Amino acid sequence: MPDRSALLKDVRLFVLDLDGTFYLGDSIMQGSMRFIARVRETGRGFLFFTNNSSKTAARYIEKLGGMGLELEPGDIITSGDVTIDYLNKNHAGASVYLMGTEALREEFVSAGIRLVDDADPDVVVCAFDTELTYKKLERACTYIRNGAVFLATHEDVNCPTEEGYIPDLGSFCAAISLSTGAKPKYLGKPHAETVDKVLAVSGLKKEEIAFIGDRIYTDVAAGVLNGVTGVLVLSGETKAEDIELSPVKPDAVFTDLGEIADLL
């Protein structure tokens, strides 16, 4: 593994995960605010990207503001935002059934996505729906079985909380796939659409960006599999012993964001 200081030297933008990396539940993790301060002191930038599509970027900005970190619109991107872009580019005008929270539904409608509930849609989009009901799950399976395109905002299997891990969208999609025989096209991290979104909003080159997160298969892989630096922090889901078992290897490993701050 290369010298970690040298690896970070040319990074101009850090793309940070939220759950398990910057905060856990309603608590900011040790070293996180020091990292932000150091990034700002050195003239670099940061951007939050979360696969958690149960909330909109505006809700995350509000949450972080309550924790003491003031952000501007555009400082946070979610897998829901990437999915909206994908729909507008590849399924413009299509009817969409969204298995998602009411907050995400409002975001989709505001972006001009045509949502339907009781008619066979062209596309089914599944998100991390913390308001999930059996009726929603039944509709998603029925529409996919009837031929709708199957999209998922991200593929995380579990979501970390202060009480432990709870089922995330990857778990929901496993149930849907078992029922229907169909596999979704996943968006969000680690897929190329996420990196394309970051490149578009930042105007930077791949070699100037680093993805940082606590999961190898999403956060780190978003970088490593798409020509961008992928950095693992051991503050969340992934433990040191998991690295050897993973087919994707991080470019660098740190205990937490505070340790990265010490090398900037």
Buried (B, 14 or more C-beta within 10 A) or exposed (E): EEEBEEBBEEBBBBBBBBBBBBBBEEEBBEBBBBBBEBBEEEEBBBBBBBBBBBBBBEBBBEBBEEBEBEBEEEBBBBBBBBBBBBBBEEBEEBBBBBBBBEBBBEBBEEBEBBBBEEEEBBBBBBBBBBEBEEEBBEBBBBBBBEEBBBBBBBBBBBBBEEEEEEBBBBBBBEEBBEBBEBEBEBBBBBBEBBBBBBBEEBEBEEEBBBBBBBBBBBBBBBBBBBEBBBBBBBBBBBEEEBBEEBEBBBBBBBEBBBBBBEBB
